[in-house]
């Protein structure tokens, strides 16, 4: 959805191809966030929101991501104006906002989003400030949405370049995130996350390692879910699987 809004037929195929309970996290089209940079993009935004609504219960929180040069200094006014316009149109949709400019990675901006029931996207990435402490504080105080989006990226410049093998285990980080996810769940927060291959070299393996660490804290459902195809064990088959 970042490169183009899916057609209605495509959405139907998506929903019919997955088991009940499967949800889709769509990304705001780049025409809105990267090309028009929130200026005169109301029509494109309405179209995208209609796409989200058409997914019904299969719609997970959508991701509104900005490029690194989208800064508070240069774009803060249009960002605030756009989000104020967007907020009353969302119900029951959910939106997470990811910023990549340092002057927007602040408790003040996280609070701004929380007050509008949007999520500040947490990013575990080299050279990116850790926003978890102030986001968790907002949620535990009851000031924010009932969901959180997280992206585990790691070192995407100098880290693992492959995608089929665990080559850079980060046990300390996964241990820390297991405790954090458990704390978020205790606060009544639904958690959505994206695990990227540069984090450890093979995102499916990283997710399984995180799942193992979560087990002592959280009552997890069986994986893979009942009624789905059994996935091969990572130790015997590292081939990337197709979604559909």
C-alpha positions in Angstrom: 0.0 0.0 0.0 3.0 2.3 0.3 3.5 2.3 -3.5 -0.2 2.3 -4.4 -3.6 1.8 -2.9 -4.8 -1.8 -3.3 -7.8 -2.5 -5.5 -11.0 -3.8 -3.9 -10.5 -7.2 -5.6 -7.0 -7.4 -4.1 -8.4 -6.7 -0.6 -11.0 -9.4 -1.0 -8.4 -11.9 -2.1 -6.2 -11.0 0.9 -9.0 -11.5 3.4 -10.2 -14.7 1.9 -6.6 -16.1 1.8 -6.0 -16.0 5.5 -7.5 -17.6 8.6 -9.9 -15.8 10.8 -8.1 -13.4 13.2 -5.3 -12.5 10.7 -4.9 -8.8 10.4 -3.2 -6.5 7.9 -1.0 -3.5 8.9 -1.2 -1.2 5.8 1.2 1.6 5.2 0.1 5.1 4.2 0.9 5.7 0.5 4.1 7.6 -0.2 2.1 10.1 -2.1 0.8 11.4 1.2 3.9 11.2 3.4 6.9 11.5 1.1 5.7 13.3 -2.1 3.0 15.7 -1.0 4.3 15.7 2.6 0.8 16.2 4.0 0.0 19.2 1.8 -3.2 19.1 -0.2 -3.5 15.3 0.3 -7.0 15.1 2.0 -8.5 13.2 -0.9 -5.7 10.6 -1.1 -6.0 10.2 2.7 -9.8 9.7 2.5 -9.3 7.0 -0.2 -6.7 5.2 2.0 -9.0 5.3 5.1 -11.8 3.8 3.0 -9.5 1.0 2.1 -8.7 0.4 5.7 -12.4 0.4 6.6 -13.1 -2.1 3.8 -10.9 -4.6 5.6 -13.3 -4.6 8.6 -11.9 -6.7 11.5 -8.9 -7.6 9.4 -7.6 -4.1 9.6 -4.7 -3.7 12.1 -3.2 -0.3 12.9 -1.9 1.5 9.8 1.6 2.9 9.6 2.2 6.6 8.7 6.0 6.8 8.2 7.9 9.9 7.4 11.3 10.2 5.7 14.4 11.3 7.7 14.3 14.8 6.3 10.7 15.4 7.4 11.6 17.5 10.5 9.8 19.5 13.1 11.7 22.6 12.2 10.7 22.5 8.5 7.4 20.6 8.6 6.1 20.8 12.1 3.2 23.1 11.3 1.7 21.0 8.5 2.3 17.8 10.6 0.2 19.2 13.5 -2.5 20.5 11.1 -2.7 17.2 9.3 -2.9 15.1 12.4 -5.5 17.4 14.0 -7.6 17.0 10.8 -7.0 13.2 10.7 -7.8 12.4 14.3 -11.6 12.8 14.3 -11.9 10.8 11.1 -10.2 7.7 12.4 -12.8 6.0 14.6 -12.7 3.0 14.6 -9.4 2.9 12.7 -6.0 2.9 14.4 -2.9 4.7 13.3 0.8 4.6 14.3 3.1 7.4 13.4 6.8 6.8 12.7 9.2 9.7 12.6 12.9 9.5 11.6 14.0 13.1 12.4 15.6 13.6 15.8 13.7 16.8 16.5 10.4 14.8 16.4 11.7 11.9 18.6 10.5 13.5 21.8 8.2 12.9 24.7 6.3 16.1 23.6 5.5 14.6 20.2 4.6 11.3 21.7 2.2 13.1 24.0 0.7 15.0 21.1 0.0 11.7 19.3 -1.3 10.0 22.5 -3.8 12.8 23.1 -5.2 12.1 19.6 -5.3 8.3 20.2 -2.5 7.6 17.8 0.5 5.5 18.6 4.1 6.7 18.6 5.9 3.9 16.7 8.7 2.4 18.8 11.8 1.7 16.8 14.7 -0.5 17.9 17.4 0.7 15.5 21.1 1.7 15.8 21.4 5.5 16.4 17.7 5.9 17.1 16.7 7.1 20.6 14.9 4.6 22.8 11.3 6.0 23.1 9.9 3.1 25.1 10.3 4.6 28.6 8.2 7.7 27.9 5.7 5.9 25.7 5.1 3.3 28.4 4.7 6.0 31.0 2.0 7.6 28.9 0.1 4.4 28.5 0.3 3.4 32.1 -1.1 6.8 33.0 -4.1 6.1 30.8 -3.0 8.8 28.3 -3.0 7.2 24.9 -4.4 4.5 22.6 -4.9 0.9 23.5 -2.3 -0.4 21.0 1.4 0.0 20.3 3.4 -0.5 17.1 7.1 -1.6 17.2 9.7 -2.0 14.5 12.8 -4.1 15.3 15.4 -3.0 12.7 18.8 -3.3 14.4 21.8 -2.1 12.3 20.4 -1.8 8.8 23.6 0.0 7.6 26.4 -2.3 8.9 24.5 -5.3 10.3 23.6 -8.6 8.7 22.9 -8.3 4.9 21.4 -11.7 4.3 17.9 -12.9 5.2 18.1 -16.6 5.7 20.3 -17.2 8.7 20.6 -16.1 12.3 24.1 -14.5 12.3 24.1 -11.8 14.9 22.2 -13.0 18.0 21.1 -10.2 20.3 20.0 -12.0 23.4 20.3 -8.9 25.7 17.9 -6.9 23.5 15.4 -9.7 23.1 15.4 -10.3 26.9 14.7 -6.6 27.4 11.9 -6.6 24.8 10.2 -9.6 26.3 9.9 -7.8 29.6 8.7 -4.7 27.9 6.1 -6.5 25.9 4.8 -8.2 29.0 4.6 -4.8 30.7 2.7 -3.3 27.8 0.3 -6.2 27.9 -0.3 -5.8 31.6 -1.2 -2.2 30.8 -4.0 -3.4 28.5 -2.1 -2.7 25.3 -2.5 -4.6 22.1 1.0 -5.0 20.4 1.8 -5.1 16.8 5.4 -5.5 15.5 7.6 -5.7 12.5 10.8 -7.7 12.8 13.4 -6.9 10.1 16.2 -9.2 8.9 19.1 -6.8 9.8 18.1 -7.2 13.5 19.8 -10.6 13.7 19.9 -11.9 10.2 16.7 -13.9 9.9 13.5 -12.3 11.1 11.4 -15.5 11.5 14.1 -16.9 13.8 14.3 -13.6 15.8 10.5 -13.8 16.3 10.7 -17.3 17.6 13.5 -16.4 20.0 11.4 -13.5 21.2 8.4 -15.8 21.6 10.5 -18.1 23.7 11.4 -15.3 26.0 7.8 -14.1 26.3 6.5 -17.5 27.4 7.4 -17.0 31.1 5.5 -13.7 31.2 2.6 -14.1 28.8 0.1 -16.8 28.1 0.8 -17.2 24.4 -1.5 -18.9 21.9 -0.1 -22.0 20.1 2.1 -21.3 17.1 1.5 -21.9 14.3 -2.3 -21.3 14.8 -4.6 -24.2 14.5 -5.8 -24.9 11.0 -2.7 -23.4 9.3 0.1 -25.1 7.5 2.9 -26.3 9.8 6.0 -24.3 9.3 9.3 -26.0 8.8 11.7 -25.9 11.8 14.3 -23.1 11.4 17.1 -25.5 12.1 16.2 -27.7 9.2 14.9 -25.3 6.5 15.9 -21.7 6.4 14.1 -20.9 3.1 12.0 -17.8 3.2 8.3 -18.6 3.2 5.7 -17.0 1.0 2.8 -15.1 2.7 0.1 -16.5 0.4 
